[in-house]
Amino acid sequence: MSTAIDVLPRILIIDDDQSLLESYMVLLEDEFQVSTAETGEKGLDLLRHEDVHLVLLDVRLPGINGIEVLRRIKALDENVDVIMITAVKDVRVAVEAIKLGAYDYLEKPFEIDEILSLLRRTLEHQNLLREVLYLRDLRTEADRYSIVGRSPKMHQIYDLIARVADTSATVLISGESGVGKELIARALHQQSQRRLKPFVAVNCAAISEHLVESELFGHERGAFTGAVETHRGKFELAHTGTLFLDEVGSLRLDLQAKLLRVLQEREFERVGGGKTIRMDVRIVAASNQDLRQMVADRTFRDDLFYRLNVVPVYVPPLRDRHEDIPLLVNHFLLKYNKAFGRQVQGITSEALTLLTHYHWPGNVRELENVIERLVVLSRHRILDIEDMPLDLKSVQGPLAHDLFATGADLRQAKAEFERHYIVQTLEKYGWNQTESAKRLGIHRNTLLTKMDMLQIRPTASSESSTPQDLED
């Protein structure tokens, strides 16, 4: 048995004119679900039992009047928009209605197009408010974790952080290099009861394999050549706090065995020492390698993997959450303006589109590097296509996909890209061939030759709008 789902917004009309109510029903039923009431009392009762998006409320009603009904509607649900309707123009009533929270005030008689337009506009306003509240919630959540991103995939990560941060469960963060795994680890620490204790990060892959054991567990004086004094390792430094083991998959098998014992027993000895050191550390590990595959290949211990993978967190690559790119661009512009004393105020929609559609193999780290470079080198306050690095402007996205799908050979692909790039440049400069040639770095005659060879012609609208630019 299926359950019907209401997909049209519901409007409640409160008016004592029965013929007018019937007219409303006929005129509005194609776009809205319509409920009606002839008195304020009945209308309020319907509001208590139905999910109403909008109310059309007559000012003059039997029993309690429209102004009092409006007051009670707002007391029941202040988010319900109310449009007041009256047959008698009264500025004082209109002002009072607006003060009480009415969205608008409409006088009879009115055209059907007028009321339809007002209803649509009011519902669009409601949708916008809901979106703003949703994004504000996401932004607040992101700010709480010092992470930039409001995509659904990042929202899932925020939810997971909220659920596990205040536990001692070991977390394994996976994802490509540059996606921000350490940010997630720091967010887990900041939201836990250990927030005032140390957060110690160690990149296992960046340490010489001969020194990893000493870095993690410390060593005693004289333990090996060069050990001139006792050294406290990362586990000791992170006591009562959080230890972040980045690129844990790079550890040698013998160190994996020792790490497993430490995680199980919560104790260890320094290299060259015999004293057992107890520790209270929350472990967060991360890897850009597929640890499951490494387990299958016998290059990573299965028992250590299961010990680390208590709560798995996957951070998606930037190419899978393009909607976060505008937020990240703005974040990095603010960051590097402040760092370098620059005043880059924004970015054109064309340049932002280019950044949004780039596949970002280096993920967020690569995007940050690009924005840092642009802020340092740009001579303009608004970043544009011409400021973008050449590798970002190479064939990509739909054009590359279409060329591949058609089976074009390299010569055809190069010609099509050249045609596409020339057309984009001409459009940017209003089909002014002299300016476009300068931007392309070729002589105007060369541009004319290529336009003829590649059959590039301005559209009729371009020809009529900028005839002075289309020089003979």
N, C-alpha and C positions, 0 to 999 in steps of 0.2 A: 504494500500500500504506500503510495507516494504522498508526500506532503507538499502542498502548493507553497511557493515562496513568493512573497510580495516583492516585486521589482520596481514598481512605480511609486514615486513619493506620494504620501497621503496628505490630503488637504481637508481640513475641517472648516465648514462654512456655517456660521451662526447668524441667522437672519430670520425674522418673523414673517417674511413675505414668501408664502408657499410657492407661488408661481415663479418667483425669482430663483428659489432653491432648485426647482425643476429645470429651469433654464441653465443654471450653473452645471447641473449634472450632465446635461446633454453637451454643453460646450467644452467641458473640461475632461470628460471621461476617457478621451483618447490618450491624454498625456499624464493624467493623475488618477489616483484612487480618491474618491470623493465621499466624505461623510458629512451629514447635515444635522443641524439642530435648530429648533425654532425658538429656544430660550437659552439664556446664559447658563441656567442650572443644568439643562440637558447637555449643553456643550462641554461644561466642566466635567460632567460625569463621563462623557466619551473620552475626554483627554486622560482621565485616570485609568482607562482600560484599553486604549489604543495608542499605537506608536504614531504620533502625528508630527509631520514635518513643518506644517505651516497652517495658520488660521486666518480666514477672512472673517472679520468681526464687524457687524453692524453696530453703530453707536447707539441707536434708539431701539431698545428691546423691552418686551414686557417683563415685569419683575425687576431683577437687578439690571442696571444699564450697562452699556458696552465698556465704559471706562472702568467700572468696578470689575467686570468680567476680565478685562485686560490685566488689572492688578492681581486677580486671583490666578490667572494663567501663568504669569511670571513667578508667582509664589510656588506654583506646582512644578514648573520647568522653565527656568529663565532662558534656555536655549531654543525654545520654540519661537519662531518669528511670527509676528502678528501684523496683519495689514488691516487698518481701520477703514470702514466704509460709512459714508454718511450722505444723506440727501440734502442736508442743510449745512451751508458753509458757516463754520464757527471757528475763528482763529484760536480762541481760548481753549476750546476742546481739542483742537489739533495740537497745540503746544503741550497740553497736559498729557495727551496720548504719547507723544514723542518722549516726554520726560519719563513716563512710566515704562518705556522700552519698546513702543511700537516701531516696527521697521519702516512703515510708510503710512500715508493717509490719502485715501482716494475718494473723490466726490462722484456721486451719481448725477446724471447718467454717464456711462463710460463705454467706449468701444471694446469689443471683444479682443481685438489685437492689443489694446492698451493693457487690459487685465492679464492676458497671456504673457505679454512681455514682462510685466511686473512680477508675475509669479516665477517665471524662468530666472529673472535676475536675482530674485530673493533666494531661490534654491542654489544658484551658482555662488552667491555670497556664503550660504551655509557650507557648501562643499569646500570653498576656499578656507573658511575658518577651521574646518575639521582638518584640512591638510596642514595648515599652519600649526595647529596644536600637535598634530602627529609629528611633524618635523621638529617642533620645539622639544617634544619629549625625547626624540632620537638625539637631538643635538645635546640636550642635557645629559643623556646617557653617555654620549661620546665624550663630552667634556669631563664627565666624572672619571672616565678611564684614560683620558689624555690620548684618545685615538680619534682620527678623522675618518668618518665614513658613516653613511646612513642607509646603505643598501640593505636589502633583506638579509643577505648573507652575513653582513657585519652585525646586524641586529640580533641574529641567532647567537653570534659569539658573545655579544654583550649579555644576553640572557644566560648563557652558560657561565660566564664569569660571575654573575650575580649569584648563581646557585652553588658554585663550588669554592669561591674565593675564601670563605670563612671556615673551610674545613682544612684538614691536614692532608687530604688526598693528593697523591702524586699526579702531575699533569704532563702529558706528552703533546707538544705542539708540533704539527707538521705543516709543511708548505714550502714553496719555492724560495730560493734566496731572494731577499729584498722585500718580502711581503709584510714584514713587521712583526716577526715572532717574538722579539724581545719586548716590544711594546705590550703584547698580550701578557707576557710573563710579569712585567712591571705592574700592569693593571691588576693581575691576580694578587700580587703582593700588597698593592695600595688599598685594596678592598678587604684585606684580611685583618685579623687581630694582630698580625705581625708587622703592621705598617710602620710602626715606630722603631722596628728592629732593622738590622742590615739586609740590604738586597745585594747579593754578590753574583756577578755575571762572569762566566768564564767560557771562552770560545775554545773548545777542545781541539778544533782543527788548526788553530793558530799557534799552538804551543808545540815546540819540538817534542817528538814522541819520547825522548829520553828524559824530559823534564815534566811530563804530564803528571806522573805519580806524585812528584814533589809538589807541584802546583796545587793538586787536589788535596793531598793528605799532609803536606809539610814534611820537613826532615829535621833530623837532629844534627848538631854540629859534628863534623867529621864523618858524616854518613857516606860521603863520596868526595872525590877530588873537587875542590872548589867550595865545599860546604863549610865555610869558615864560621858560621853562626847558626843557631837554631832558627828555623823558618816555619811559621804557621801557615798552613794550607787554607784553601778556600772553604773547606768544610768547617774549620775552626772559626774563620772570619765570619761565616754566615750563621753561627750558633744563635738560636732563638729566632732567626729570620728566614730568608728564602735564598736558596742557591739555584741559580739558573745555569744549567749545563747545555750550552748551545753546541750544535753539531756533534751530538753524543755518539753518532754512528761512526765517527772517525777514531774512536778509542780502540786500542789493541785488545785482542781477546783476553789476555792475562789481566789487563786493567778492568775489562768488563766484569771479570770474575770477582775482582776485589771490590768494585763498585756495588755489585749485587750483594756481597756480604755486608757491606756498610749499610745498604738500604734495609737489609733484613735485621741486622743486629743493632743498628743505630750506634755503632762504635767502631773505632779504627785505631791504628798505631801510625805514628809518623815513620817515614823512611829512616831506617837505622836506629829506631827506638823500640823499646819494649813496653812503654807505658800505654795502657788502654785509655783512650779519650772518648768519653760519652758525648753525644751531640744531639741537639734538638733542632733539626733543620727541615723545612718544607722544600721538597725537590720539584722543580719544574724543568723538564728537559725539552729539547727541540732538535729537529733534524730536517734538512732539505732532501735527504735520501729516503728511499722507500725501505723502511726498516723491516717490513714484512718480507720483502723480497730478499733482503740481506739475511734474514733468518733462514729462508729457504736455501740461500746460497752458502749457509754456514759461516758467514762472516760477521754475524751478530748473534749473540746468545739468545735463545728463545725465552729462557727463564728471566733474563734481564728485561727483555722487551715487555713481557707480561707484567713485570714489576713496575715498569715505567708507564705503561699504557693503561693506567687505572682510569683516568679521564682523558680521552683523546680530544684534541681541538685541532681542526683543520682550518688554516687561513687561506682563502682562495686567492689566486693570482689576480693582479689588477685588471687583466683583460677580461675577467669574468665578473667584474663589478665596475663597469665603465661609468655608472651613475655617480660613483664616488670621486671621479677625476676632477670635476669643477670645484668641489669642496677642497680637495687636496691642493689644487693649483692656487686657490685663494689663500689657503693656509701657508703655503711655502712662499708666496709673494709677500705676505705680511712678515713672515719670519726673516727673510733675507733683505727686505727693505730695512728692517730694524737692525739687522746685523751689519749691513754695509752703508747705512745712512742714505739709502736711495729712496726715490718716490715713484716707483712704478705703480700706477694706480689701477691697472686692470689689463684685460686682454680682449681683443676683438672676438666676435662670435666665430669668424672664419678660423682664426688661430686656435680657439678653444675646441672647435669641431675637429681640427687636425689632431690635437692632443688626445681628444676623446676616442678617436678611431684608431690611434696607433696601438700596436699590440703589446708594447712595453715588456720585452723579454726580461729586463732587469727589475720589473715591478715598481713599487713605490720608491725604492731607493734610486732607480734610474730617473723617475719623474722628478724627484727632489733635486737630483744633480742637474737636470735640464733647466729647471726654474732658477736654481742658484746661478747657473751660468748666464741665463737671460737677464736676470736682475743686475749682474755685474757688468755685462757688456752692452745692454740696450741703451740707445741714445734717446729713446722715446718714453713717454709716460704711459702709453698704451701699447702693449705688445701686439704685433701683427704677424701675418703669415711670413713676411720677409725676415722677421727676427728668428724664425724657427730654424733649428739645425737641419742641415741638408738631409741627414738620414731619416728624419721624420717626414720629409716631403717626398720621399721616394715612393715607388708604386706600392700601394697597399689597399686594404679594404675592398670595396665592391669592384673597383676597376681591375685590380689584380685578379680577383676571383673570377670575374667575367672573362678576362683574357685567358685564364687557365682553362675555364670551362669550354671555351670555343676551340681550344686546341691550337691557338695562335703560336707560330714559331717565334724565335727571338727577334727576328727582323720586324715582323708584324707587331709584336708587343712593344718594341722600342718606338716604332712609328706611332702607335696608338697612344702611348704615354706622352710622346712629344706633342702630339696634337692636343691631348687633354691639358697638358701644362700650359701650352701657348694660349689656348682658349681661356683658361682660368686667369692668366695674366692679363689678357686683353679685356676681359670682363672687369677685372679689378681696376683697371685704368680707363674704364669707359670707352674701350676700343680705340684709344689714342695710340696709334702705332709707334710714334716717336718715344713716348714714355714707356710703352711696353717693351720696345727694343732695348732701351737702357736697362730696364729691370732684368731682361733676359740675357743681357751682356752680349748682344749681337748688333750689327748695323741694321738700320731700318730697311735697307734694300734686301738684306738677308731674310728679315722677317717677312717681307712681302713675298719673297720667293717661296719660303716655307708655307705661308698661308695658301699660296696658289697650288703648291705641290700636295699639301694635305687637305685641300678643298675646304679651307676655313673661311666662312663668310659670316658677317654680322647678321643677327636676326633683324627683322623689320623694325622691331621696337627699338633696338640699339641704334639702327641707322637713322630713325626719325628723331630719337631723343638727343643724339650727340653728333649731328652731321659735321660739325666743325672739326671733330676728331678724326674723321675718316678722310684722310688726305689722299689726293691723287698721286 
